[in-house]
Amino acid sequence: MKFEFEEFSSIEDVFLYLVSVAPYMKQIMPVSSYKGYVFSIIPLSPLAGDVFMMVYTKGSLEPGMIEFDVASKKYKAVNSLERADKNYFIILKPKTATVADEAIAYLEENK
């Protein structure tokens, strides 16, 4: 596998990036909180599946659903999808994640 990286200075900036590249009308997107990083790994070559972009920042979030408002750059935990004008992220906190482990190891070795 080959990894490319986009590092951001805040969780809000990661959310902004993901909202801007998400397919139109995709309202719920997964984000991982793992080993001190909040990130999403996006396949860049969908047919071959061997090049991935890790969009990340350092930090941690609790598992659950987050409502994100693009205009104010604010997020909050919610229990359900409440508004069509907001974007939602499902925060996952995996016990193990082999692709993420590989990406994080590469990232930390090459900084």
BELLIN-V677385 format. One record per pair of residues at least 24 apart in sequence whose C-alpha atoms are under 10 Angstrom apart, sorted by the first residue. I is the first residue (numbers start at 1). GAP is how many residues later the second one is. Records with the same first field share a line. If there is no record, write none. Layout:
I=GAP, GAP
//
This chain:
1=48, 49, 50, 51, 98, 101, 102
2=42, 47, 48, 49, 50, 51, 100, 101, 104
3=38, 39, 40, 41, 47, 48, 49, 50, 51, 96, 99, 100, 101, 103, 104
4=37, 38, 39, 40, 47, 48, 49, 50, 51, 99, 102, 103
5=36, 47, 48, 49, 50, 51, 98, 102
6=33, 47, 48, 49, 50, 51
7=32, 47, 48, 49, 50, 51
8=31, 47, 48, 49, 50
9=47, 48, 49, 50
10=28, 46, 47, 48, 49
11=26, 27, 28, 45, 46, 47, 48, 49, 50, 62, 63, 64
12=45, 56, 57, 58, 60, 61, 62, 63
13=42, 43, 44, 57, 60
14=24, 25, 26, 41, 42, 43
15=24, 25, 40, 41, 53, 54, 55, 58, 59, 60, 72, 73, 74
16=52, 53, 54, 55, 57, 71
17=38, 39
18=24, 37, 69, 71
19=49, 51, 68, 69, 70
20=50
25=59, 62
26=61, 62
27=40, 54, 56, 57, 58, 59, 60, 61, 62
28=37, 38, 39, 53, 58, 59, 60, 61, 62
29=36, 37, 58, 59, 60, 61, 62
30=35, 58, 59, 60, 61, 62
31=24, 25, 30, 32, 34, 35, 58, 59, 60, 61, 62
32=24, 28, 29, 30, 31, 57, 58, 59, 60, 61, 62, 65, 68
33=24, 25, 26, 27, 28, 29, 30, 58, 59, 60, 61
34=24, 25, 26, 27, 58, 59, 60, 61, 62, 63, 66, 67, 70
35=24, 25, 58, 59, 60, 61, 65, 66, 69
36=24, 25, 68
37=24, 63, 67
38=53, 54, 55
39=52, 53, 61
40=60
41=58, 59, 62
52=47, 51
53=50
54=46, 49, 50, 53
60=31, 33
61=30, 31, 32
62=29, 30, 31
63=27, 28, 29, 30, 31
64=25, 26, 27, 28, 29
65=24, 25, 26, 27
66=24, 25
//
